[in-house]
Amino acid sequence: MNTFKSLFMAFCAAAILSSCSGENKTADNDNTAAEATDSTVGANMTADTTTSMMEADTAGGMMMGGPGGQSAQATISSASGSGLTGQATFTKESSGVKLVLTVEKATPGPHAVHLHQNGDCSKPDATSAGPHWNPTKAQHGNREAGAHHQGDMPNMEVGQDGKGRLELTVSDWTIGGTDTTTNIINKAIIVHAKADDYKSQPAGNAGDRIGCGVVTLK
């Protein structure tokens, strides 16, 4: 009887130990699975967070102007009944911003070209573009010699075929950015009927506005 009782108790103890071992293995497996899930979620959250931050930086740069874009453009339309048409491209280079302006159907001779404050060519005479772009409140003059507006440029020569071209690189222009004294975006490029004399204030006695285009990111 005592032998049977001892065997029965030993069997029960073995069964209890086996059950506990199974529960521990199940718990270990559950913990391992949970850790793997947490690791996957963490990796996904890290990837999603990084992507979101990159997208936010890009969007923020576009909204605020960021460090500056690479190129801009303006389509020049007729103003004051001139019939003039043209195209301006602005390209970021190591030495500044390069402007290439081409026009057609213009009267032969020299024509003043300026950047004006407002990116608005809605009025027939382009007076909606406002005055010369002059954020530093400087005197009007020759960009290549002495005081001048930020929007001042050399005159453009138009040939007998009515075509003209102006190229220059300006070191203190930027395409975008937060510096309002250098950012050319949303300014108007204006072609005038006459040459700029670089002396008369405030606009060089350049005559009517015969072409107008708004500078936008390309």
C-alpha positions in Angstrom: 0.0 0.0 0.0 2.8 2.4 0.9 4.6 1.5 -2.3 1.5 2.3 -4.4 1.0 5.5 -2.6 4.6 6.6 -3.2 4.3 5.7 -6.9 1.0 7.7 -7.2 2.5 10.8 -5.6 5.6 10.6 -7.8 3.4 10.4 -10.9 1.4 13.4 -9.8 4.6 15.4 -9.2 5.9 14.5 -12.7 2.7 15.6 -14.3 2.7 18.9 -12.5 6.3 19.6 -13.5 5.5 18.7 -17.1 2.6 21.1 -17.1 4.6 24.0 -15.7 7.4 23.4 -18.2 4.8 23.6 -21.1 3.4 26.8 -19.7 6.9 28.3 -19.5 7.6 27.3 -23.1 4.3 28.8 -24.2 5.1 32.0 -22.3 8.6 32.1 -23.7 7.2 31.7 -27.2 4.6 34.4 -26.6 7.3 36.8 -25.3 9.5 36.0 -28.3 6.6 36.7 -30.7 5.7 39.9 -28.8 9.3 41.1 -29.0 9.4 40.3 -32.7 6.2 42.3 -33.2 7.5 45.2 -31.2 10.7 45.1 -33.2 8.8 45.2 -36.5 6.5 48.0 -35.3 9.5 49.9 -34.1 11.3 49.5 -37.4 8.1 50.6 -39.3 7.7 53.6 -37.0 11.3 54.6 -37.5 11.0 54.3 -41.3 7.6 56.1 -41.4 9.0 58.9 -39.1 12.1 59.3 -41.2 10.0 59.5 -44.4 7.5 62.0 -42.8 10.4 64.2 -41.6 12.0 64.2 -45.1 8.6 65.0 -46.7 8.1 67.8 -44.1 11.5 69.2 -44.8 10.9 69.2 -48.5 7.5 70.8 -48.2 8.8 73.3 -45.7 11.6 74.2 -48.1 9.2 74.8 -50.9 6.8 76.8 -48.8 9.5 78.9 -47.2 11.7 79.1 -50.2 14.3 76.8 -48.7 17.9 77.5 -49.6 16.9 78.5 -53.1 15.8 76.8 -56.3 17.8 76.0 -59.4 15.9 77.9 -62.1 13.0 80.3 -62.8 11.3 81.8 -65.8 9.1 84.6 -67.0 7.0 84.8 -70.2 7.1 88.4 -71.5 3.8 89.6 -72.9 2.9 92.8 -74.7 2.1 95.9 -72.7 1.0 99.4 -73.8 0.0 97.9 -77.1 3.6 97.2 -78.2 3.1 93.7 -79.6 6.4 92.6 -78.0 6.9 89.0 -76.8 9.7 87.3 -75.1 11.1 84.8 -72.6 13.4 85.2 -69.6 15.2 82.4 -67.9 17.0 82.6 -64.6 19.5 79.9 -63.7 21.4 79.4 -60.4 25.2 79.3 -60.9 28.2 79.4 -58.5 28.7 83.1 -59.2 25.0 84.1 -58.7 21.9 84.0 -60.9 22.3 84.2 -64.7 19.5 85.9 -66.7 19.0 85.3 -70.4 16.3 87.5 -71.8 15.1 87.3 -75.5 12.5 89.4 -77.1 10.8 89.7 -80.5 8.7 92.4 -82.3 10.4 95.2 -80.4 11.5 98.5 -82.0 15.2 98.7 -82.9 17.5 100.3 -80.5 18.3 100.2 -76.7 15.6 99.3 -74.2 15.7 99.5 -70.4 15.0 96.3 -68.5 14.2 96.2 -64.8 12.8 93.9 -62.2 9.7 95.5 -60.6 8.4 95.0 -57.1 5.0 93.3 -57.8 4.6 90.1 -59.8 1.5 91.5 -61.5 1.1 92.3 -65.2 -2.7 92.5 -65.2 -3.0 96.2 -66.2 -2.6 96.9 -70.0 0.2 99.3 -69.3 1.9 97.0 -66.7 1.7 99.7 -64.0 0.3 97.0 -61.7 3.9 95.7 -61.4 4.7 98.7 -59.2 8.0 100.5 -59.0 11.5 99.1 -59.4 12.4 96.4 -57.0 14.4 98.3 -54.4 14.4 96.6 -51.0 17.5 98.4 -49.8 16.1 101.9 -50.6 19.1 102.7 -52.8 19.3 105.4 -55.6 18.5 104.3 -59.1 21.6 103.8 -61.2 23.9 101.6 -63.2 24.2 98.1 -61.8 27.7 97.8 -63.2 28.9 101.1 -61.6 27.8 102.6 -58.3 24.5 102.7 -56.4 21.5 101.0 -58.0 18.3 99.3 -57.3 18.2 95.5 -57.0 16.0 95.5 -60.1 18.3 97.6 -62.2 20.0 96.0 -65.2 22.0 97.1 -68.3 20.1 98.2 -71.4 19.1 95.6 -74.0 20.0 96.2 -77.6 17.3 95.3 -80.2 18.3 94.8 -83.9 16.6 95.9 -87.0 14.8 92.5 -87.1 13.0 93.4 -83.9 14.9 90.8 -81.9 16.9 91.5 -78.7 18.9 89.6 -76.2 20.3 90.4 -72.8 22.6 88.2 -70.7 24.0 89.0 -67.2 24.9 87.3 -64.0 24.0 88.9 -60.7 25.8 87.8 -57.6 23.2 89.1 -55.1 20.1 87.6 -56.6 18.6 84.3 -55.4 16.0 82.0 -56.8 13.8 81.5 -53.8 14.9 81.7 -50.2 13.8 83.8 -47.2 15.9 86.8 -47.9 13.6 89.4 -49.4 16.5 91.6 -50.5 17.7 88.9 -52.9 14.8 86.6 -53.8 13.6 87.3 -57.4 10.6 85.0 -57.3 7.2 86.8 -57.8 8.9 89.9 -59.2 8.0 91.3 -62.6 10.5 91.7 -65.4 9.7 94.8 -67.4 11.0 95.9 -70.8 10.7 99.7 -71.4 10.2 101.7 -74.6 13.5 103.7 -74.2 17.0 103.3 -72.8 17.8 103.8 -69.1 20.0 106.8 -68.7 21.1 105.5 -65.3 20.8 108.9 -63.7 17.2 110.2 -63.7 15.3 109.3 -60.5 13.6 107.1 -59.8 13.5 105.0 -63.0 16.0 106.3 -65.5 13.6 108.1 -67.8 13.0 104.8 -69.6 9.5 105.5 -71.0 6.5 103.3 -71.2 6.4 99.7 -70.1 6.1 97.7 -73.3 6.6 94.1 -72.0 5.9 92.4 -68.7 6.4 88.9 -67.3 6.1 87.4 -63.8 9.1 85.5 -62.4 8.1 82.0 -61.2 9.9 78.8 -60.3 10.6 76.7 -63.3 
